[in-house]
Amino acid sequence: MTDGRSWQGDWKTRLLYERVHERGYDSLTAFAEERPTASLVQLGVQVFSGLVAEAERSHQLTRLVRSQFVRELFEDFPDGWPVIVDDHNRFTLAHALARWCSYTPETHEARVKQVRDALLASPPPPGWRPLDPDDALLITLLPDDEA
């Protein structure tokens, strides 16, 4: 039995951290980075708010935004940027980019929309498949600027 305090405070966050610590990770970020192409559903959607909080504390928010791009693109295009952008792929790209925008913290919304527009106006090479937030093209599109 417990002393009754298990449900006090931010128990959801506490439970998330307990779970990742049980699996040998120091943080939610370390847990997520071991799974760079896992969707938020696979990670656990509630993990994202913890990732944002950790990224803000460590001044790594832009890296987190790039990481989320990797997850969203991989979910719909595991083989990379489509070779042919027909109506179906255009819709699927728009959907993946919209999901990415929806998970973007307010501080980065304008930059993400610029990147989205740039990718649609001047697509990357067919098959481009960033596997982590340190992808060279992705860093070029969305460079770190945090202090």
NUROKE-800591 format. One record per atom (N, C-alpha, C): residue number from 1; residue in one letter; chain; x negated, y, z negated. Coordinates in steps of 0.1 Angstrom, whole numbers, plus 2048, in hexadecimal, padded with zeros to 3 digits. Layout:
N
[rec NUM; A; A; [X; Y; Z]]
...
This chain:
147
[rec 1; M; A; [7F8; 7F4; 800]]
[rec 1; M; A; [800; 800; 800]]
[rec 1; M; A; [7F7; 80D; 800]]
[rec 2; T; A; [7FD; 817; 804]]
[rec 2; T; A; [7F6; 824; 804]]
[rec 2; T; A; [7FB; 82D; 7F9]]
[rec 3; D; A; [7F5; 838; 7F7]]
[rec 3; D; A; [7F9; 841; 7ED]]
[rec 3; D; A; [804; 84B; 7F1]]
[rec 4; G; A; [809; 849; 7FE]]
[rec 4; G; A; [814; 851; 802]]
[rec 4; G; A; [80F; 85D; 80B]]
[rec 5; R; A; [802; 85F; 80C]]
[rec 5; R; A; [7FD; 86A; 814]]
[rec 5; R; A; [7FA; 867; 822]]
[rec 6; S; A; [7FD; 85B; 826]]
[rec 6; S; A; [7F9; 857; 834]]
[rec 6; S; A; [800; 85F; 83F]]
[rec 7; W; A; [80C; 864; 83C]]
[rec 7; W; A; [814; 86B; 845]]
[rec 7; W; A; [813; 87A; 844]]
[rec 8; Q; A; [80B; 87F; 83A]]
[rec 8; Q; A; [80A; 88D; 838]]
[rec 8; Q; A; [800; 893; 842]]
[rec 9; G; A; [801; 8A0; 845]]
[rec 9; G; A; [7F8; 8A7; 84D]]
[rec 9; G; A; [7FA; 8A3; 85C]]
[rec 10; D; A; [7EF; 8A4; 863]]
[rec 10; D; A; [7EF; 8A0; 872]]
[rec 10; D; A; [7EC; 892; 873]]
[rec 11; W; A; [7F5; 889; 870]]
[rec 11; W; A; [7F3; 87B; 86F]]
[rec 11; W; A; [7F0; 875; 87D]]
[rec 12; K; A; [7F6; 87B; 888]]
[rec 12; K; A; [7F4; 876; 895]]
[rec 12; K; A; [7E6; 877; 899]]
[rec 13; T; A; [7E0; 883; 897]]
[rec 13; T; A; [7D2; 885; 89B]]
[rec 13; T; A; [7C9; 87C; 892]]
[rec 14; R; A; [7CC; 87B; 886]]
[rec 14; R; A; [7C4; 873; 87D]]
[rec 14; R; A; [7C4; 865; 881]]
[rec 15; L; A; [7D0; 860; 886]]
[rec 15; L; A; [7D1; 852; 88B]]
[rec 15; L; A; [7C9; 850; 898]]
[rec 16; L; A; [7C9; 85A; 8A0]]
[rec 16; L; A; [7C1; 859; 8AD]]
[rec 16; L; A; [7B3; 858; 8AA]]
[rec 17; Y; A; [7AE; 860; 8A0]]
[rec 17; Y; A; [7A0; 860; 89D]]
[rec 17; Y; A; [79C; 853; 896]]
[rec 18; E; A; [7A5; 84E; 88E]]
[rec 18; E; A; [7A2; 841; 887]]
[rec 18; E; A; [7A1; 836; 892]]
[rec 19; R; A; [7AA; 836; 89C]]
[rec 19; R; A; [7A9; 82C; 8A6]]
[rec 19; R; A; [79C; 82D; 8AE]]
[rec 20; V; A; [798; 839; 8B2]]
[rec 20; V; A; [78C; 83A; 8BA]]
[rec 20; V; A; [77F; 836; 8B2]]
[rec 21; H; A; [780; 83A; 8A5]]
[rec 21; H; A; [775; 837; 89C]]
[rec 21; H; A; [774; 827; 89A]]
[rec 22; E; A; [77F; 821; 899]]
[rec 22; E; A; [77F; 812; 898]]
[rec 22; E; A; [779; 80C; 8A4]]
[rec 23; R; A; [77A; 812; 8B0]]
[rec 23; R; A; [774; 80D; 8BC]]
[rec 23; R; A; [765; 811; 8BE]]
[rec 24; G; A; [760; 819; 8B4]]
[rec 24; G; A; [752; 81C; 8B5]]
[rec 24; G; A; [74F; 82A; 8BB]]
[rec 25; Y; A; [758; 832; 8BC]]
[rec 25; Y; A; [756; 83F; 8C2]]
[rec 25; Y; A; [757; 84A; 8B8]]
[rec 26; D; A; [74E; 855; 8BA]]
[rec 26; D; A; [74E; 860; 8B0]]
[rec 26; D; A; [759; 86A; 8B2]]
[rec 27; S; A; [75E; 86A; 8BF]]
[rec 27; S; A; [768; 874; 8C2]]
[rec 27; S; A; [771; 86F; 8CD]]
[rec 28; L; A; [77C; 876; 8CF]]
[rec 28; L; A; [785; 873; 8DA]]
[rec 28; L; A; [77E; 875; 8E7]]
[rec 29; T; A; [776; 87F; 8E8]]
[rec 29; T; A; [76E; 882; 8F4]]
[rec 29; T; A; [765; 877; 8F8]]
[rec 30; A; A; [75E; 871; 8EE]]
[rec 30; A; A; [755; 866; 8F1]]
[rec 30; A; A; [75E; 85A; 8F6]]
[rec 31; F; A; [769; 857; 8F0]]
[rec 31; F; A; [772; 84D; 8F4]]
[rec 31; F; A; [777; 84F; 902]]
[rec 32; A; A; [77B; 85B; 906]]
[rec 32; A; A; [780; 85E; 913]]
[rec 32; A; A; [775; 85D; 91D]]
[rec 33; E; A; [769; 862; 91A]]
[rec 33; E; A; [75E; 862; 924]]
[rec 33; E; A; [759; 854; 927]]
[rec 34; E; A; [75C; 84B; 91F]]
[rec 34; E; A; [759; 83D; 922]]
[rec 34; E; A; [763; 837; 92D]]
[rec 35; R; A; [76D; 83F; 92F]]
[rec 35; R; A; [778; 83B; 938]]
[rec 35; R; A; [77B; 847; 941]]
[rec 36; P; A; [772; 84B; 949]]
[rec 36; P; A; [773; 858; 951]]
[rec 36; P; A; [77E; 857; 95B]]
[rec 37; T; A; [782; 84C; 960]]
[rec 37; T; A; [78D; 84B; 96A]]
[rec 37; T; A; [79A; 846; 964]]
[rec 38; A; A; [79B; 844; 957]]
[rec 38; A; A; [7A7; 83F; 951]]
[rec 38; A; A; [7B1; 84A; 951]]
[rec 39; S; A; [7BE; 847; 954]]
[rec 39; S; A; [7C8; 851; 954]]
[rec 39; S; A; [7CB; 855; 945]]
[rec 40; L; A; [7D2; 860; 943]]
[rec 40; L; A; [7D7; 863; 936]]
[rec 40; L; A; [7E0; 859; 930]]
[rec 41; V; A; [7E8; 853; 938]]
[rec 41; V; A; [7F0; 848; 934]]
[rec 41; V; A; [7E8; 83C; 92E]]
[rec 42; Q; A; [7DD; 839; 935]]
[rec 42; Q; A; [7D4; 82E; 930]]
[rec 42; Q; A; [7CD; 833; 924]]
[rec 43; L; A; [7C9; 83F; 923]]
[rec 43; L; A; [7C2; 844; 917]]
[rec 43; L; A; [7CC; 846; 90B]]
[rec 44; G; A; [7D8; 84A; 90E]]
[rec 44; G; A; [7E1; 84D; 904]]
[rec 44; G; A; [7E4; 85C; 906]]
[rec 45; V; A; [7EF; 860; 90A]]
[rec 45; V; A; [7F2; 86E; 90E]]
[rec 45; V; A; [7EF; 877; 902]]
[rec 46; Q; A; [7F2; 872; 8F6]]
[rec 46; Q; A; [7EF; 87B; 8EA]]
[rec 46; Q; A; [7E0; 87E; 8E8]]
[rec 47; V; A; [7D8; 876; 8EE]]
[rec 47; V; A; [7C9; 879; 8ED]]
[rec 47; V; A; [7C5; 886; 8F3]]
[rec 48; F; A; [7CD; 88B; 8FD]]
[rec 48; F; A; [7C9; 897; 905]]
[rec 48; F; A; [7C8; 8A3; 8FC]]
[rec 49; S; A; [7D2; 8A5; 8F3]]
[rec 49; S; A; [7D1; 8B1; 8EA]]
[rec 49; S; A; [7C5; 8B0; 8E1]]
[rec 50; G; A; [7C1; 8A4; 8DD]]
[rec 50; G; A; [7B4; 8A3; 8D5]]
[rec 50; G; A; [7A8; 8A6; 8DD]]
[rec 51; L; A; [7A8; 8A2; 8EA]]
[rec 51; L; A; [79D; 8A5; 8F3]]
[rec 51; L; A; [79C; 8B4; 8F5]]
[rec 52; V; A; [7A7; 8BB; 8F7]]
[rec 52; V; A; [7A7; 8C9; 8F9]]
[rec 52; V; A; [7A1; 8D0; 8EC]]
[rec 53; A; A; [7A5; 8CB; 8E0]]
[rec 53; A; A; [7A0; 8D1; 8D4]]
[rec 53; A; A; [791; 8CF; 8D3]]
[rec 54; E; A; [78C; 8C3; 8D6]]
[rec 54; E; A; [77E; 8C0; 8D5]]
[rec 54; E; A; [776; 8C9; 8E0]]
[rec 55; A; A; [77C; 8CA; 8EC]]
[rec 55; A; A; [775; 8D1; 8F6]]
[rec 55; A; A; [774; 8E0; 8F3]]
[rec 56; E; A; [77F; 8E5; 8EC]]
[rec 56; E; A; [77E; 8F3; 8E8]]
[rec 56; E; A; [774; 8F5; 8DE]]
[rec 57; R; A; [773; 8EC; 8D4]]
[rec 57; R; A; [769; 8EE; 8C9]]
[rec 57; R; A; [75A; 8ED; 8CF]]
[rec 58; S; A; [758; 8E4; 8D9]]
[rec 58; S; A; [74B; 8E2; 8DE]]
[rec 58; S; A; [748; 8EB; 8EB]]
[rec 59; H; A; [751; 8F4; 8EE]]
[rec 59; H; A; [750; 8FC; 8FA]]
[rec 59; H; A; [74E; 8F4; 906]]
[rec 60; Q; A; [756; 8EA; 908]]
[rec 60; Q; A; [755; 8E1; 913]]
[rec 60; Q; A; [762; 8E0; 91B]]
[rec 61; L; A; [76A; 8EA; 91A]]
[rec 61; L; A; [778; 8EA; 920]]
[rec 61; L; A; [777; 8E8; 92F]]
[rec 62; T; A; [76E; 8EF; 936]]
[rec 62; T; A; [76D; 8ED; 944]]
[rec 62; T; A; [76A; 8DF; 948]]
[rec 63; R; A; [761; 8D9; 940]]
[rec 63; R; A; [75D; 8CB; 943]]
[rec 63; R; A; [76A; 8C2; 941]]
[rec 64; L; A; [772; 8C5; 937]]
[rec 64; L; A; [77E; 8BD; 935]]
[rec 64; L; A; [787; 8BF; 940]]
[rec 65; V; A; [788; 8CB; 946]]
[rec 65; V; A; [791; 8CD; 951]]
[rec 65; V; A; [78C; 8C5; 95D]]
[rec 66; R; A; [77F; 8C5; 95F]]
[rec 66; R; A; [77A; 8BD; 96A]]
[rec 66; R; A; [77C; 8AE; 968]]
[rec 67; S; A; [77B; 8AA; 95B]]
[rec 67; S; A; [77E; 89C; 958]]
[rec 67; S; A; [78C; 898; 95B]]
[rec 68; Q; A; [795; 8A1; 958]]
[rec 68; Q; A; [7A3; 89E; 95B]]
[rec 68; Q; A; [7A6; 89E; 96A]]
[rec 69; F; A; [79F; 8A6; 972]]
[rec 69; F; A; [7A0; 8A5; 980]]
[rec 69; F; A; [79C; 897; 985]]
[rec 70; V; A; [791; 892; 980]]
[rec 70; V; A; [78C; 884; 983]]
[rec 70; V; A; [797; 87A; 980]]
[rec 71; R; A; [79D; 87B; 975]]
[rec 71; R; A; [7A8; 871; 971]]
[rec 71; R; A; [7B4; 872; 97A]]
[rec 72; E; A; [7B8; 87E; 97D]]
[rec 72; E; A; [7C4; 880; 986]]
[rec 72; E; A; [7C1; 87C; 994]]
[rec 73; L; A; [7B5; 87F; 99A]]
[rec 73; L; A; [7B2; 87B; 9A7]]
[rec 73; L; A; [7B1; 86C; 9A8]]
[rec 74; F; A; [7AA; 866; 99E]]
[rec 74; F; A; [7A8; 857; 99E]]
[rec 74; F; A; [7B5; 850; 99D]]
[rec 75; E; A; [7BF; 855; 996]]
[rec 75; E; A; [7CB; 84E; 994]]
[rec 75; E; A; [7D3; 84C; 9A1]]
[rec 76; D; A; [7D2; 856; 9AA]]
[rec 76; D; A; [7D9; 854; 9B7]]
[rec 76; D; A; [7D0; 850; 9C2]]
[rec 77; F; A; [7C3; 853; 9C1]]
[rec 77; F; A; [7BA; 850; 9CC]]
[rec 77; F; A; [7AD; 84A; 9C6]]
[rec 78; P; A; [7AE; 83D; 9C2]]
[rec 78; P; A; [7A3; 836; 9BC]]
[rec 78; P; A; [797; 834; 9C6]]
[rec 79; D; A; [79A; 835; 9D3]]
[rec 79; D; A; [78F; 834; 9DD]]
[rec 79; D; A; [78A; 841; 9E1]]
[rec 80; G; A; [78F; 84C; 9DB]]
[rec 80; G; A; [78A; 859; 9DE]]
[rec 80; G; A; [793; 861; 9E7]]
[rec 81; W; A; [78F; 86D; 9EA]]
[rec 81; W; A; [797; 876; 9F2]]
[rec 81; W; A; [79B; 86F; 9FF]]
[rec 82; P; A; [7A8; 871; A02]]
[rec 82; P; A; [7AD; 869; A0E]]
[rec 82; P; A; [7A6; 86D; A1B]]
[rec 83; V; A; [7A4; 863; A23]]
[rec 83; V; A; [79E; 865; A31]]
[rec 83; V; A; [7A8; 86D; A39]]
[rec 84; I; A; [7B4; 868; A39]]
[rec 84; I; A; [7BF; 86F; A41]]
[rec 84; I; A; [7C8; 876; A37]]
[rec 85; V; A; [7CB; 882; A39]]
[rec 85; V; A; [7D4; 88A; A31]]
[rec 85; V; A; [7E1; 88B; A38]]
[rec 86; D; A; [7E9; 880; A39]]
[rec 86; D; A; [7F6; 881; A3F]]
[rec 86; D; A; [800; 886; A35]]
[rec 87; D; A; [80D; 886; A38]]
[rec 87; D; A; [817; 88B; A2F]]
[rec 87; D; A; [817; 884; A22]]
[rec 88; H; A; [816; 877; A22]]
[rec 88; H; A; [816; 86F; A16]]
[rec 88; H; A; [80A; 873; A0D]]
[rec 89; N; A; [7FE; 873; A13]]
[rec 89; N; A; [7F2; 877; A0B]]
[rec 89; N; A; [7F2; 885; A06]]
[rec 90; R; A; [7F8; 88E; A0E]]
[rec 90; R; A; [7F9; 89C; A0B]]
[rec 90; R; A; [802; 89D; 9FE]]
[rec 91; F; A; [80D; 896; 9FF]]
[rec 91; F; A; [816; 896; 9F3]]
[rec 91; F; A; [80F; 891; 9E7]]
[rec 92; T; A; [808; 885; 9E8]]
[rec 92; T; A; [801; 87F; 9DD]]
[rec 92; T; A; [7F6; 888; 9D8]]
[rec 93; L; A; [7EF; 88F; 9E0]]
[rec 93; L; A; [7E5; 898; 9DC]]
[rec 93; L; A; [7EB; 8A4; 9D4]]
[rec 94; A; A; [7F6; 8A9; 9DA]]
[rec 94; A; A; [7FD; 8B4; 9D3]]
[rec 94; A; A; [801; 8B0; 9C5]]
[rec 95; H; A; [806; 8A3; 9C4]]
[rec 95; H; A; [80B; 89E; 9B7]]
[rec 95; H; A; [7FF; 89D; 9AD]]
[rec 96; A; A; [7F4; 897; 9B2]]
[rec 96; A; A; [7E8; 896; 9A9]]
[rec 96; A; A; [7E3; 8A3; 9A4]]
[rec 97; L; A; [7E2; 8AD; 9AE]]
[rec 97; L; A; [7DD; 8BA; 9AA]]
[rec 97; L; A; [7E7; 8C1; 9A1]]
[rec 98; A; A; [7F4; 8BF; 9A3]]
[rec 98; A; A; [7FE; 8C5; 99A]]
[rec 98; A; A; [7FD; 8BF; 98C]]
[rec 99; R; A; [7FA; 8B2; 98B]]
[rec 99; R; A; [7F8; 8AC; 97D]]
[rec 99; R; A; [7EC; 8B2; 977]]
[rec 100; W; A; [7E1; 8B4; 97F]]
[rec 100; W; A; [7D5; 8BA; 979]]
[rec 100; W; A; [7D8; 8C8; 974]]
[rec 101; C; A; [7DF; 8CF; 97C]]
[rec 101; C; A; [7E2; 8DD; 978]]
[rec 101; C; A; [7EB; 8DD; 96B]]
[rec 102; S; A; [7F4; 8D3; 96A]]
[rec 102; S; A; [7FD; 8D3; 95E]]
[rec 102; S; A; [7F5; 8D0; 951]]
[rec 103; Y; A; [7EA; 8C9; 952]]
[rec 103; Y; A; [7E2; 8C6; 947]]
[rec 103; Y; A; [7D7; 8D0; 944]]
[rec 104; T; A; [7D6; 8DA; 94C]]
[rec 104; T; A; [7CB; 8E4; 94B]]
[rec 104; T; A; [7CF; 8EE; 940]]
[rec 105; P; A; [7C6; 8F0; 936]]
[rec 105; P; A; [7C8; 8FB; 92C]]
[rec 105; P; A; [7CA; 908; 933]]
[rec 106; E; A; [7D2; 911; 92D]]
[rec 106; E; A; [7D5; 91E; 933]]
[rec 106; E; A; [7C9; 926; 936]]
[rec 107; T; A; [7BF; 925; 92F]]
[rec 107; T; A; [7B2; 92C; 932]]
[rec 107; T; A; [7AC; 929; 93F]]
[rec 108; H; A; [7AF; 91D; 945]]
[rec 108; H; A; [7A9; 919; 951]]
[rec 108; H; A; [7B3; 918; 95D]]
[rec 109; E; A; [7BF; 91C; 95B]]
[rec 109; E; A; [7CA; 91A; 965]]
[rec 109; E; A; [7C6; 921; 972]]
[rec 110; A; A; [7C2; 92E; 971]]
[rec 110; A; A; [7BF; 935; 97E]]
[rec 110; A; A; [7B3; 92F; 985]]
[rec 111; R; A; [7A9; 92A; 97E]]
[rec 111; R; A; [79D; 924; 985]]
[rec 111; R; A; [7A2; 917; 98B]]
[rec 112; V; A; [7AA; 90F; 984]]
[rec 112; V; A; [7AE; 902; 98A]]
[rec 112; V; A; [7B7; 904; 996]]
[rec 113; K; A; [7BF; 90E; 996]]
[rec 113; K; A; [7C7; 911; 9A2]]
[rec 113; K; A; [7BE; 915; 9AE]]
[rec 114; Q; A; [7B3; 91C; 9AB]]
[rec 114; Q; A; [7AA; 920; 9B6]]
[rec 114; Q; A; [7A3; 913; 9BB]]
[rec 115; V; A; [79F; 90A; 9B3]]
[rec 115; V; A; [799; 8FE; 9B7]]
[rec 115; V; A; [7A3; 8F6; 9BF]]
[rec 116; R; A; [7AF; 8F5; 9BA]]
[rec 116; R; A; [7B9; 8ED; 9C1]]
[rec 116; R; A; [7BB; 8F3; 9CF]]
[rec 117; D; A; [7BC; 900; 9D0]]
[rec 117; D; A; [7BE; 906; 9DD]]
[rec 117; D; A; [7B2; 904; 9E6]]
[rec 118; A; A; [7A6; 905; 9E1]]
[rec 118; A; A; [79A; 902; 9E8]]
[rec 118; A; A; [799; 8F4; 9EE]]
[rec 119; L; A; [79D; 8EA; 9E5]]
[rec 119; L; A; [79D; 8DC; 9E9]]
[rec 119; L; A; [7A7; 8DA; 9F5]]
[rec 120; L; A; [7B2; 8E0; 9F4]]
[rec 120; L; A; [7BC; 8DE; 9FE]]
[rec 120; L; A; [7B9; 8E5; A0B]]
[rec 121; A; A; [7B3; 8F1; A0A]]
[rec 121; A; A; [7AF; 8F9; A16]]
[rec 121; A; A; [7A2; 8F3; A1D]]
[rec 122; S; A; [799; 8EE; A15]]
[rec 122; S; A; [78C; 8E9; A1A]]
[rec 122; S; A; [78A; 8DC; A13]]
[rec 123; P; A; [790; 8D1; A17]]
[rec 123; P; A; [78F; 8C4; A10]]
[rec 123; P; A; [781; 8BF; A0F]]
[rec 124; P; A; [77E; 8B8; A04]]
[rec 124; P; A; [771; 8B1; A03]]
[rec 124; P; A; [770; 8A6; A0D]]
[rec 125; P; A; [764; 8A0; A0F]]
[rec 125; P; A; [763; 895; A18]]
[rec 125; P; A; [76C; 88A; A15]]
[rec 126; P; A; [771; 883; A1F]]
[rec 126; P; A; [779; 877; A1C]]
[rec 126; P; A; [772; 86D; A14]]
[rec 127; G; A; [778; 868; A0A]]
[rec 127; G; A; [772; 85E; A01]]
[rec 127; G; A; [76B; 864; 9F5]]
[rec 128; W; A; [76B; 872; 9F4]]
[rec 128; W; A; [765; 878; 9E8]]
[rec 128; W; A; [76C; 873; 9DC]]
[rec 129; R; A; [765; 86E; 9D3]]
[rec 129; R; A; [76B; 868; 9C7]]
[rec 129; R; A; [763; 86B; 9BB]]
[rec 130; P; A; [766; 876; 9B4]]
[rec 130; P; A; [75E; 87A; 9A8]]
[rec 130; P; A; [762; 86F; 99D]]
[rec 131; L; A; [758; 86A; 997]]
[rec 131; L; A; [75A; 860; 98D]]
[rec 131; L; A; [758; 865; 97F]]
[rec 132; D; A; [754; 871; 97E]]
[rec 132; D; A; [752; 877; 970]]
[rec 132; D; A; [752; 886; 972]]
[rec 133; P; A; [753; 88E; 968]]
[rec 133; P; A; [753; 89D; 969]]
[rec 133; P; A; [746; 8A3; 96D]]
[rec 134; D; A; [73C; 89B; 96E]]
[rec 134; D; A; [72F; 8A0; 973]]
[rec 134; D; A; [72C; 89F; 982]]
[rec 135; D; A; [736; 89B; 989]]
[rec 135; D; A; [735; 89A; 998]]
[rec 135; D; A; [731; 8A8; 99D]]
[rec 136; A; A; [727; 8A7; 9A6]]
[rec 136; A; A; [720; 8B4; 9AB]]
[rec 136; A; A; [72B; 8BD; 9B2]]
[rec 137; L; A; [733; 8B7; 9BB]]
[rec 137; L; A; [73D; 8C0; 9C2]]
[rec 137; L; A; [747; 8C6; 9B8]]
[rec 138; L; A; [74B; 8BE; 9AE]]
[rec 138; L; A; [755; 8C2; 9A4]]
[rec 138; L; A; [74E; 8CE; 99C]]
[rec 139; I; A; [742; 8CC; 998]]
[rec 139; I; A; [73B; 8D7; 991]]
[rec 139; I; A; [73A; 8E4; 999]]
[rec 140; T; A; [737; 8E2; 9A6]]
[rec 140; T; A; [737; 8ED; 9AF]]
[rec 140; T; A; [744; 8F5; 9B0]]
[rec 141; L; A; [74F; 8ED; 9B0]]
[rec 141; L; A; [75C; 8F3; 9B1]]
[rec 141; L; A; [761; 8F9; 9A3]]
[rec 142; L; A; [75C; 8F3; 998]]
[rec 142; L; A; [761; 8F7; 98B]]
[rec 142; L; A; [755; 8F7; 982]]
[rec 143; P; A; [74C; 900; 983]]
[rec 143; P; A; [73F; 900; 97B]]
[rec 143; P; A; [742; 904; 96C]]
[rec 144; D; A; [73A; 8FF; 964]]
[rec 144; D; A; [73A; 902; 956]]
[rec 144; D; A; [738; 911; 954]]
[rec 145; D; A; [73F; 917; 94B]]
[rec 145; D; A; [73C; 925; 948]]
[rec 145; D; A; [73D; 929; 939]]
[rec 146; E; A; [740; 91E; 931]]
[rec 146; E; A; [741; 921; 923]]
[rec 146; E; A; [734; 923; 91C]]
[rec 147; A; A; [734; 92B; 912]]
[rec 147; A; A; [728; 92E; 90A]]
[rec 147; A; A; [726; 923; 900]]
